[in-house]
Amino acid sequence: MAEETKKNKILLTTEEFQALEDKAKKFDEYFDRLLRLQADFDNYKKRLEKEKIEFIKFANEGIISEILKILDDFERAVEAGKTKHDFDVLYKGIEMIHNDLKDFLKEEGVKEIEAEGKLFNPHEHEAMMQEETEKAPEDHVVEELQKGYTFNGRVIRPSKVKVAKKPNK
């Protein structure tokens, strides 16, 4: 048994022991710093997630404010229609609101897809029907049934169209 105890003992000089003790203190210091950095990083991730949720929640605030202005114009037009009973005034007011809405959407990056007379493009157009005709080249749009739109270059709603087809003879 005395031999086993001797095998487990290591003899160090004072300098070696001091160096080992210094390294142990450095390790403890680095480990503590690592734990603090990990906690800071976890807090940062939580704060970033909270800010992201807040951003998404209020991201459309500017757009909603602009739409509310257009809604105010609609309400004024409806009130004017009730009191004046003048179709021309009501029509002119609605036409102005329509133009304001189109201008607003254009400023926000929304564009109409040009369809009529264009070659059918499945990425921009949705064929609802075909028409046998010689008035337009085959596979060209002869009528737009519903406008399509892009938002910042991405199709958000394809145009619903009628496509030309060669007549059967």
MDAnalysis code that builds the backbone (N, CA, C; Angstrom):
import MDAnalysis as mda
import numpy as np

u = mda.Universe.empty(507, n_residues=169, atom_resindex=np.repeat(np.arange(169), 3), trajectory=True)
u.add_TopologyAttr("name", ["N", "CA", "C"] * 169)
u.add_TopologyAttr("resid", np.arange(1, 170))
u.add_TopologyAttr("resname", ["MET", "ALA", "GLU", "GLU", "THR", "LYS", "LYS", "ASN", "LYS", "ILE", "LEU", "LEU", "THR", "THR", "GLU", "GLU", "PHE", "GLN", "ALA", "LEU", "GLU", "ASP", "LYS", "ALA", "LYS", "LYS", "PHE", "ASP", "GLU", "TYR", "PHE", "ASP", "ARG", "LEU", "LEU", "ARG", "LEU", "GLN", "ALA", "ASP", "PHE", "ASP", "ASN", "TYR", "LYS", "LYS", "ARG", "LEU", "GLU", "LYS", "GLU", "LYS", "ILE", "GLU", "PHE", "ILE", "LYS", "PHE", "ALA", "ASN", "GLU", "GLY", "ILE", "ILE", "SER", "GLU", "ILE", "LEU", "LYS", "ILE", "LEU", "ASP", "ASP", "PHE", "GLU", "ARG", "ALA", "VAL", "GLU", "ALA", "GLY", "LYS", "THR", "LYS", "HIS", "ASP", "PHE", "ASP", "VAL", "LEU", "TYR", "LYS", "GLY", "ILE", "GLU", "MET", "ILE", "HIS", "ASN", "ASP", "LEU", "LYS", "ASP", "PHE", "LEU", "LYS", "GLU", "GLU", "GLY", "VAL", "LYS", "GLU", "ILE", "GLU", "ALA", "GLU", "GLY", "LYS", "LEU", "PHE", "ASN", "PRO", "HIS", "GLU", "HIS", "GLU", "ALA", "MET", "MET", "GLN", "GLU", "GLU", "THR", "GLU", "LYS", "ALA", "PRO", "GLU", "ASP", "HIS", "VAL", "VAL", "GLU", "GLU", "LEU", "GLN", "LYS", "GLY", "TYR", "THR", "PHE", "ASN", "GLY", "ARG", "VAL", "ILE", "ARG", "PRO", "SER", "LYS", "VAL", "LYS", "VAL", "ALA", "LYS", "LYS", "PRO", "ASN", "LYS"])
u.atoms.positions = np.array([
    [0.805, -1.181, 0.000],
    [0.000, 0.000, 0.000],
    [0.853, 1.252, 0.000],
    [1.961, 1.223, 0.607],
    [2.858, 2.374, 0.643],
    [3.369, 2.667, -0.745],
    [3.546, 1.625, -1.550],
    [3.999, 1.822, -2.939],
    [2.943, 2.515, -3.770],
    [1.661, 2.168, -3.573],
    [0.562, 2.796, -4.312],
    [0.513, 4.279, -4.007],
    [0.700, 4.667, -2.770],
    [0.668, 6.073, -2.383],
    [1.808, 6.809, -3.043],
    [2.956, 6.201, -3.124],
    [4.106, 6.825, -3.761],
    [3.843, 7.021, -5.245],
    [3.174, 6.092, -5.900],
    [2.902, 6.198, -7.334],
    [1.985, 7.378, -7.642],
    [1.097, 7.754, -6.741],
    [0.145, 8.824, -6.975],
    [0.695, 10.193, -6.620],
    [1.777, 10.271, -5.986],
    [2.362, 11.543, -5.591],
    [3.289, 12.046, -6.683],
    [3.207, 13.397, -6.888],
    [4.094, 14.034, -7.861],
    [4.877, 15.093, -7.106],
    [6.120, 15.131, -7.354],
    [6.954, 16.132, -6.715],
    [7.136, 17.312, -7.655],
    [6.862, 18.521, -7.138],
    [7.018, 19.749, -7.922],
    [7.930, 20.698, -7.182],
    [8.595, 21.506, -7.949],
    [9.386, 22.564, -7.320],
    [8.426, 23.684, -6.981],
    [8.830, 24.607, -6.174],
    [8.001, 25.743, -5.775],
    [7.607, 26.552, -6.996],
    [8.545, 26.763, -7.924],
    [8.263, 27.526, -9.141],
    [7.202, 26.815, -10.001],
    [7.340, 25.491, -10.114],
    [6.374, 24.724, -10.904],
    [4.994, 24.776, -10.260],
    [4.955, 24.666, -8.929],
    [3.680, 24.731, -8.216],
    [3.044, 26.110, -8.397],
    [3.863, 27.163, -8.293],
    [3.353, 28.534, -8.444],
    [2.824, 28.754, -9.860],
    [3.516, 28.238, -10.852],
    [3.071, 28.376, -12.249],
    [1.742, 27.642, -12.452],
    [1.634, 26.459, -11.871],
    [0.390, 25.691, -11.978],
    [-0.758, 26.412, -11.270],
    [-0.490, 26.981, -10.129],
    [-1.499, 27.739, -9.393],
    [-1.923, 28.986, -10.177],
    [-0.983, 29.678, -10.822],
    [-1.287, 30.860, -11.647],
    [-2.180, 30.468, -12.831],
    [-1.868, 29.332, -13.443],
    [-2.686, 28.858, -14.568],
    [-4.098, 28.501, -14.105],
    [-4.236, 27.934, -12.944],
    [-5.557, 27.595, -12.398],
    [-6.358, 28.873, -12.150],
    [-5.697, 29.929, -11.624],
    [-6.383, 31.204, -11.407],
    [-6.813, 31.810, -12.743],
    [-5.946, 31.742, -13.746],
    [-6.275, 32.259, -15.092],
    [-7.471, 31.493, -15.663],
    [-7.443, 30.170, -15.481],
    [-8.555, 29.354, -15.965],
    [-9.868, 29.806, -15.315],
    [-9.849, 29.972, -13.991],
    [-11.052, 30.421, -13.277],
    [-11.509, 31.783, -13.803],
    [-10.564, 32.669, -14.041],
    [-10.876, 34.011, -14.555],
    [-11.501, 33.920, -15.958],
    [-10.889, 33.118, -16.816],
    [-11.418, 32.963, -18.184],
    [-12.791, 32.278, -18.178],
    [-12.944, 31.293, -17.311],
    [-14.225, 30.593, -17.233],
    [-15.320, 31.552, -16.761],
    [-15.013, 32.376, -15.770],
    [-15.968, 33.367, -15.278],
    [-16.329, 34.356, -16.393],
    [-15.321, 34.793, -17.135],
    [-15.557, 35.722, -18.251],
    [-16.437, 35.060, -19.321],
    [-16.183, 33.794, -19.604],
    [-16.993, 33.055, -20.576],
    [-18.451, 32.972, -20.130],
    [-18.669, 32.670, -18.861],
    [-20.037, 32.601, -18.345],
    [-20.744, 33.948, -18.469],
    [-20.028, 35.043, -18.174],
    [-20.619, 36.390, -18.290],
    [-20.936, 36.719, -19.755],
    [-20.028, 36.370, -20.650],
    [-20.264, 36.622, -22.079],
    [-21.464, 35.817, -22.578],
    [-21.584, 34.589, -22.131],
    [-22.717, 33.758, -22.523],
    [-24.023, 34.374, -22.027],
    [-24.035, 34.863, -20.804],
    [-25.234, 35.505, -20.250],
    [-25.554, 36.788, -21.026],
    [-24.516, 37.580, -21.331],
    [-24.726, 38.799, -22.120],
    [-25.298, 38.467, -23.499],
    [-24.760, 37.430, -24.110],
    [-25.232, 37.031, -25.437],
    [-26.691, 36.558, -25.379],
    [-27.024, 35.775, -24.350],
    [-28.415, 35.328, -24.197],
    [-29.350, 36.520, -24.005],
    [-28.945, 37.489, -23.199],
    [-29.752, 38.701, -23.001],
    [-29.881, 39.485, -24.302],
    [-28.799, 39.558, -25.068],
    [-28.811, 40.250, -26.358],
    [-29.805, 39.586, -27.313],
    [-29.776, 38.251, -27.373],
    [-30.707, 37.528, -28.243],
    [-32.149, 37.786, -27.824],
    [-32.421, 37.775, -26.527],
    [-33.786, 38.038, -26.048],
    [-34.223, 39.456, -26.400],
    [-33.324, 40.428, -26.217],
    [-33.641, 41.820, -26.535],
    [-33.881, 41.984, -28.033],
    [-33.064, 41.336, -28.853],
    [-33.212, 41.406, -30.302],
    [-34.547, 40.804, -30.740],
    [-34.930, 39.687, -30.152],
    [-36.210, 39.047, -30.477],
    [-37.374, 39.961, -30.093],
    [-37.274, 40.584, -28.924],
    [-38.324, 41.511, -28.469],
    [-38.422, 42.708, -29.425],
    [-37.283, 43.264, -29.836],
    [-37.278, 44.393, -30.768],
    [-37.842, 43.981, -32.122],
    [-37.537, 42.765, -32.557],
    [-38.057, 42.266, -33.832],
    [-39.579, 42.165, -33.784],
    [-40.115, 41.643, -32.684],
    [-41.560, 41.529, -32.524],
    [-42.203, 42.915, -32.544],
    [-41.592, 43.868, -31.849],
    [-42.107, 45.243, -31.840],
    [-42.045, 45.856, -33.236],
    [-40.949, 45.625, -33.944],
    [-40.798, 46.171, -35.294],
    [-41.890, 45.628, -36.212],
    [-42.099, 44.315, -36.167],
    [-43.122, 43.692, -37.016],
    [-44.504, 44.227, -36.649],
    [-44.739, 44.390, -35.364],
    [-46.036, 44.856, -34.891],
    [-46.371, 46.249, -35.433],
    [-45.364, 47.114, -35.537],
    [-45.617, 48.497, -35.946],
    [-45.001, 48.844, -37.300],
    [-44.560, 47.853, -38.056],
    [-43.885, 48.107, -39.337],
    [-44.793, 48.817, -40.331],
    [-46.074, 48.563, -40.286],
    [-47.005, 49.135, -41.259],
    [-47.647, 50.430, -40.774],
    [-47.150, 50.984, -39.699],
    [-47.756, 52.183, -39.123],
    [-47.806, 53.338, -40.133],
    [-46.722, 53.568, -40.853],
    [-46.691, 54.651, -41.842],
    [-47.694, 54.425, -42.958],
    [-47.787, 53.196, -43.420],
    [-48.728, 52.865, -44.494],
    [-50.163, 53.038, -43.996],
    [-50.433, 52.580, -42.784],
    [-51.778, 52.709, -42.223],
    [-52.153, 54.194, -42.098],
    [-51.220, 55.026, -41.674],
    [-51.489, 56.465, -41.562],
    [-51.881, 57.056, -42.906],
    [-51.183, 56.661, -43.964],
    [-51.509, 57.167, -45.309],
    [-52.875, 56.655, -45.772],
    [-53.177, 55.410, -45.479],
    [-54.478, 54.849, -45.861],
    [-55.604, 55.557, -45.101],
    [-55.334, 55.926, -43.848],
    [-56.348, 56.649, -43.077],
    [-56.666, 58.008, -43.706],
    [-55.661, 58.654, -44.294],
    [-55.908, 59.924, -45.000],
    [-56.856, 59.691, -46.180],
    [-56.630, 58.603, -46.892],
    [-57.490, 58.276, -48.033],
    [-58.891, 57.922, -47.541],
    [-58.981, 57.207, -46.422],
    [-60.279, 56.894, -45.827],
    [-61.027, 58.183, -45.453],
    [-60.301, 59.158, -44.897],
    [-60.912, 60.455, -44.577],
    [-61.508, 61.090, -45.828],
    [-60.775, 61.011, -46.943],
    [-61.285, 61.571, -48.203],
    [-62.562, 60.850, -48.638],
    [-62.594, 59.526, -48.488],
    [-63.801, 58.764, -48.830],
    [-64.985, 59.207, -47.970],
    [-64.734, 59.375, -46.682],
    [-65.807, 59.795, -45.785],
    [-66.342, 61.172, -46.163],
    [-65.450, 62.096, -46.539],
    [-65.889, 63.420, -46.987],
    [-66.709, 63.305, -48.268],
    [-66.294, 62.434, -49.168],
    [-67.026, 62.253, -50.427],
    [-68.423, 61.690, -50.155],
    [-68.516, 60.727, -49.244],
    [-69.813, 60.147, -48.910],
    [-70.719, 61.213, -48.290],
    [-70.185, 62.004, -47.384],
    [-70.971, 63.079, -46.758],
    [-71.429, 64.097, -47.795],
    [-70.538, 64.456, -48.719],
    [-70.900, 65.411, -49.775],
    [-72.007, 64.822, -50.645],
    [-71.924, 63.531, -50.925],
    [-72.954, 62.865, -51.724],
    [-74.303, 62.868, -51.021],
    [-74.286, 62.730, -49.687],
    [-75.538, 62.727, -48.923],
    [-76.203, 64.103, -48.940],
    [-75.397, 65.136, -48.817],
    [-75.971, 66.486, -48.689],
    [-76.265, 67.137, -50.036],
    [-75.406, 66.924, -51.017],
    [-75.559, 67.631, -52.298],
    [-76.342, 66.830, -53.333],
    [-76.347, 65.540, -53.239],
    [-77.034, 64.662, -54.201],
    [-76.652, 64.992, -55.638],
    [-75.371, 65.305, -55.838],
    [-74.865, 65.656, -57.167],
    [-73.899, 64.555, -57.604],
    [-74.332, 63.757, -58.590],
    [-73.518, 62.630, -59.046],
    [-72.165, 63.093, -59.582],
    [-72.128, 64.182, -60.336],
    [-70.873, 64.661, -60.928],
    [-69.848, 65.021, -59.854],
    [-70.293, 65.669, -58.786],
    [-69.385, 66.039, -57.689],
    [-68.881, 64.772, -57.003],
    [-69.784, 63.828, -56.753],
    [-69.405, 62.568, -56.115],
    [-68.415, 61.801, -56.985],
    [-68.696, 61.721, -58.274],
    [-67.803, 61.012, -59.200],
    [-66.426, 61.668, -59.215],
    [-66.385, 62.982, -59.289],
    [-65.106, 63.706, -59.327],
    [-64.318, 63.434, -58.036],
    [-65.010, 63.436, -56.895],
    [-64.347, 63.162, -55.621],
    [-63.774, 61.752, -55.563],
    [-64.558, 60.785, -56.015],
    [-64.081, 59.393, -56.009],
    [-62.914, 59.225, -56.975],
    [-62.975, 59.896, -58.107],
    [-61.879, 59.839, -59.075],
    [-60.591, 60.417, -58.468],
    [-60.700, 61.497, -57.723],
    [-59.521, 62.085, -57.057],
    [-58.956, 61.123, -56.015],
    [-59.829, 60.497, -55.248],
    [-59.385, 59.534, -54.231],
    [-58.705, 58.341, -54.900],
    [-59.278, 57.870, -56.004],
    [-58.696, 56.751, -56.759],
    [-57.285, 57.102, -57.209],
    [-57.103, 58.302, -57.747],
    [-55.769, 58.737, -58.189],
    [-54.803, 58.860, -57.017],
    [-55.282, 59.377, -55.871],
    [-54.431, 59.482, -54.677],
    [-53.977, 58.098, -54.216],
    [-54.906, 57.144, -54.221],
    [-54.570, 55.787, -53.794],
    [-53.551, 55.150, -54.742],
    [-53.744, 55.323, -56.042],
    [-52.792, 54.763, -57.009],
    [-51.409, 55.402, -56.845],
    [-51.371, 56.728, -56.635],
    [-50.088, 57.423, -56.423],
    [-49.402, 56.926, -55.154],
    [-50.174, 56.753, -54.100],
    [-49.622, 56.256, -52.838],
    [-49.018, 54.868, -53.015],
    [-49.765, 53.973, -53.674],
    [-49.262, 52.614, -53.892],
    [-48.000, 52.627, -54.745],
    [-47.970, 53.501, -55.742],
    [-46.787, 53.607, -56.604],
    [-45.569, 54.043, -55.784],
    [-45.762, 55.009, -54.886],
    [-44.666, 55.469, -54.020],
    [-44.169, 54.362, -53.105],
    [-45.052, 53.454, -52.733],
    [-44.683, 52.350, -51.848],
    [-44.078, 51.166, -52.607],
    [-43.974, 51.261, -53.932],
    [-43.346, 50.192, -54.717],
    [-44.310, 49.249, -55.398],
    [-45.606, 49.593, -55.423],
    [-46.602, 48.749, -56.071],
    [-46.785, 49.245, -57.507],
    [-46.690, 48.328, -58.464],
    [-46.868, 48.674, -59.875],
    [-47.886, 47.730, -60.502],
    [-48.655, 48.288, -61.444],
    [-49.591, 47.453, -62.196],
    [-48.808, 46.641, -63.221],
    [-49.256, 45.420, -63.449],
    [-48.654, 44.581, -64.487],
    [-49.385, 44.893, -65.788],
    [-48.623, 45.240, -66.799],
    [-49.233, 45.478, -68.112],
    [-49.551, 44.117, -68.724],
    [-50.788, 43.971, -69.190],
    [-51.189, 42.659, -69.674],
    [-51.747, 42.712, -71.095],
    [-52.710, 43.570, -71.341],
    [-53.418, 43.568, -72.614],
    [-52.461, 43.821, -73.784],
    [-52.530, 42.921, -74.772],
    [-51.679, 43.027, -75.954],
    [-50.305, 42.403, -75.781],
    [-49.966, 41.979, -74.578],
    [-48.650, 41.385, -74.301],
    [-48.719, 39.868, -74.481],
    [-47.555, 39.286, -74.731],
    [-47.432, 37.837, -74.801],
    [-47.746, 37.261, -73.418],
    [-48.536, 36.199, -73.379],
    [-48.899, 35.577, -72.107],
    [-47.642, 35.143, -71.366],
    [-47.533, 35.551, -70.106],
    [-46.397, 35.203, -69.260],
    [-46.959, 34.547, -67.988],
    [-46.741, 33.251, -67.796],
    [-47.332, 32.557, -66.645],
    [-46.837, 33.079, -65.289],
    [-45.730, 33.833, -65.292],
    [-45.227, 34.398, -64.041],
    [-45.980, 35.663, -63.647],
    [-46.616, 36.307, -64.632],
    [-47.327, 37.557, -64.373],
    [-48.825, 37.465, -64.648],
    [-49.222, 36.494, -65.457],
    [-50.623, 36.386, -65.875],
    [-51.202, 35.040, -65.459],
    [-52.500, 35.066, -65.175],
    [-53.230, 33.836, -64.893],
    [-54.324, 33.734, -65.948],
    [-54.227, 32.724, -66.807],
    [-55.195, 32.556, -67.890],
    [-56.504, 32.044, -67.312],
    [-57.555, 32.833, -67.497],
    [-58.873, 32.443, -67.009],
    [-59.698, 31.815, -68.126],
    [-59.413, 32.242, -69.378],
    [-60.129, 31.698, -70.524],
    [-59.329, 31.968, -71.784],
    [-59.731, 31.292, -72.854],
    [-59.126, 31.500, -74.159],
    [-60.207, 31.966, -75.122],
    [-59.789, 32.724, -76.113],
    [-60.732, 33.199, -77.117],
    [-60.137, 32.932, -78.491],
    [-60.920, 32.275, -79.330],
    [-60.482, 32.047, -80.704],
    [-60.653, 33.351, -81.455],
    [-59.542, 33.872, -81.965],
    [-59.587, 35.151, -82.673],
    [-58.409, 35.273, -83.622],
    [-58.635, 36.069, -84.649],
    [-57.542, 36.395, -85.558],
    [-57.107, 37.842, -85.356],
    [-57.750, 38.549, -84.426],
    [-57.448, 39.951, -84.151],
    [-56.150, 40.114, -83.364],
    [-55.718, 39.068, -82.699],
    [-54.497, 39.124, -81.890],
    [-53.670, 37.878, -82.164],
    [-52.343, 37.989, -82.043],
    [-51.499, 36.806, -82.233],
    [-51.780, 35.756, -81.150],
    [-51.540, 34.515, -81.515],
    [-51.775, 33.426, -80.563],
    [-50.911, 33.621, -79.321],
    [-51.465, 33.232, -78.181],
    [-50.804, 33.314, -76.871],
    [-50.557, 34.751, -76.404],
    [-51.290, 35.695, -76.958],
    [-51.227, 37.076, -76.488],
    [-52.504, 37.376, -75.689],
    [-52.384, 38.279, -74.735],
    [-53.524, 38.651, -73.898],
    [-54.459, 39.544, -74.706],
    [-55.727, 39.139, -74.819],
    [-56.705, 39.940, -75.558],
    [-57.580, 40.769, -74.620],
    [-57.662, 40.345, -73.346],
    [-58.465, 41.115, -72.393],
    [-57.958, 40.857, -70.982],
    [-57.894, 41.925, -70.212],
    [-57.504, 41.811, -68.808],
    [-58.784, 41.800, -67.972],
    [-59.007, 40.710, -67.249],
    [-60.219, 40.566, -66.446],
    [-60.037, 41.152, -65.044],
    [-58.812, 41.096, -64.530],
    [-58.488, 41.695, -63.239],
    [-57.024, 42.099, -63.276],
    [-56.734, 43.320, -62.813],
    [-55.356, 43.820, -62.824],
    [-54.472, 42.994, -61.898],
    [-53.224, 42.881, -62.320],
    [-52.224, 42.240, -61.486],
    [-51.235, 43.289, -61.003],
    [-50.507, 42.971, -59.933],
    [-49.601, 43.941, -59.335],
    [-48.294, 43.285, -58.905],
    [-47.231, 44.107, -58.943],
    [-45.951, 43.703, -58.371],
    [-45.660, 44.633, -57.205],
    [-44.921, 44.123, -56.244],
    [-44.483, 44.927, -55.106],
    [-42.976, 44.807, -55.044],
    [-42.305, 45.923, -55.314],
    [-40.834, 45.959, -55.360],
    [-40.276, 44.851, -56.259],
    [-40.920, 44.676, -57.419],
    [-40.438, 43.719, -58.409],
    [-40.965, 42.305, -58.259],
    [-41.647, 41.992, -57.182],
    [-42.184, 40.643, -56.956],
    [-43.689, 40.651, -57.229],
    [-44.147, 39.661, -57.995],
    [-45.571, 39.569, -58.299],
    [-46.324, 39.212, -57.017],
    [-47.274, 40.092, -56.644],
    [-48.089, 39.801, -55.458],
    [-49.497, 39.365, -55.854],
    [-49.887, 39.724, -57.090],
    [-51.145, 39.231, -57.629],
    [-51.028, 39.229, -59.144],
    [-51.110, 38.048, -59.770],
    [-51.027, 38.005, -61.233],
    [-52.287, 38.584, -61.871],
    [-52.142, 39.098, -63.089],
    [-53.299, 39.595, -63.841],
    [-54.125, 38.395, -64.292],
    [-55.438, 38.493, -64.148],
    [-56.333, 37.448, -64.654],
    [-56.714, 37.889, -66.062],
    [-56.434, 37.007, -67.032],
    [-56.534, 37.421, -68.430],
    [-57.253, 36.396, -69.306],
    [-57.641, 36.912, -70.491],
    [-58.182, 36.073, -71.558],
    [-57.096, 36.038, -72.629],
    [-56.754, 34.837, -73.122],
    [-55.641, 34.654, -74.033],
    [-56.152, 34.269, -75.412],
    [-55.487, 34.821, -76.433],
    [-55.876, 34.540, -77.837],
    [-55.450, 33.134, -78.223],
    [-56.301, 32.525, -79.077],
    [-56.045, 31.185, -79.574],
    [-56.419, 31.198, -81.056],
    [-55.649, 30.474, -81.867],
    [-55.984, 30.398, -83.301],
    [-57.326, 29.717, -83.485],
    [-58.160, 30.254, -84.372],
    [-59.448, 29.606, -84.593],
    [-59.278, 28.258, -85.287],
    [-60.126, 27.310, -84.932],
    [-60.137, 25.996, -85.607],
    [-60.827, 26.158, -86.936],
    [-60.217, 25.629, -87.979],
    [-60.830, 25.785, -89.331],
    [-61.410, 24.496, -89.796],
])
